[in-house]
Amino acid sequence: MKLNTDQINAVDFLYKTYGRTEITRSEINDLVKKGKLKNPSWLKSDQYKVKRGVYSLPIEGNDFSPNLTDVPLKEEQPKTDTVSQAAYVVSSLTGNIVPTKDPVFVPWGHFKDIKSIVTSKQFYPIFITGLSGNGKTMNVQQACAASKRECIRVNITIETDEDDLLGGYRLQDGQTVWQNGPVIEAMERGAVLLLDEIDLASNKIMCLQPILEGNGVFIKKINKFVKPANGFNVIATANTKGQGSEDGKFIGTNILNEAFLERFPITVEQSYPTNKIESKILLNVMSEKGLTKDADTKFGENLISWADIIRKTFYEGGVDEIISTRRLVHIVEAYTIFKDKMKAIEMCTNRFDNDTKTSFMDLYSKVDGGEDVSTWGQPVVEEPDSNDSEDDNISY
């Protein structure tokens, strides 16, 4: 087949780049991704296919630049190990990974401190602990958004291991390639690495030890040492302090290695927002959903009072469940769909057992009706029967 000028230039460039007549699909794609070569789709056809993922450059019978024949042909050596067979994938992430600013977000708690650390670009790992649904993850993401810092979030489970975190071999276009894990991606990009639900991890996360010290990490499978770029940092979130869940509420959480925890300089205890802050959050959500009537605002205020009573009772040991900020947002969102306050609350409290759900809904009805709820959740003390005390004095 006689090639046109563009095709001849493509073959010329590939031959000079790799010094051989057989080229793999991965090698072609690598040059295309780097913008050094326009995708030669014509070459990746059956006409030039040697075997799966390997193509022969059509040199004979075509006119090339004089220097082409000056490049000595390299005989392909038999590949004996996995490292030499695998093409190294520099990055599995493309594009901008700076979190988007949430229009309903209201800063609270330790947001200012977290943002200061993120903005400083210093390596200073943070361990954030707190009850579910109180904004631990959102605070980190919004701090990165405000600072225009890239953030890579990894959800940790008990199955998470070195392969998930640092990287491993993957099959791509019929070729075995090495693909960086999220930790390596964050290190090389100088991004913030967010390890979410870190207390669900097993001892397999001990591979992060040198990384948490601010040092590089040696990837044994490809014999490569990776140093963190400027700005890289690690932030972990958890429902516990890494000592397990004593009350059993967070089943699956584990006791983390003390040496692992010691590598976090500071621990931030995240609490629920104050009533004032939480009110702003719900009003922002309502405004975004088009709920601007006085009745809607009153509904939001009642939800805040309702959640506040439940939380106080929870902390005193009166109830076993709690209403989180996230659940309040869910209720408002459900209200925008069903247009029914009680249905929205019922749908969003169905996750609790029937007694708890009924009790919570009954409490909201009282709050909505303006009733006195100051004694809600307190144990009922039975008054002694006066007749019984009189009977005790009777002799038989």
Beta strands, then each sheet from edge to edge (+ up, - down):
strand 1: 22-24
strand 2: 49-51
strand 3: 54-56
strand 4: 87-89
strand 5: 126-129
strand 6: 151-155
strand 7: 167-172
strand 8: 175-180
strand 9: 192-196
strand 10: 217-219
strand 11: 224-226
strand 12: 233-238
strand 13: 266-269
sheet 1: 1+ 3- 2+
sheet 2: 4+ 8+ 7-
sheet 3: 6+ 9+ 12+ 5+ 13+
sheet 4: 10+ 11-
end
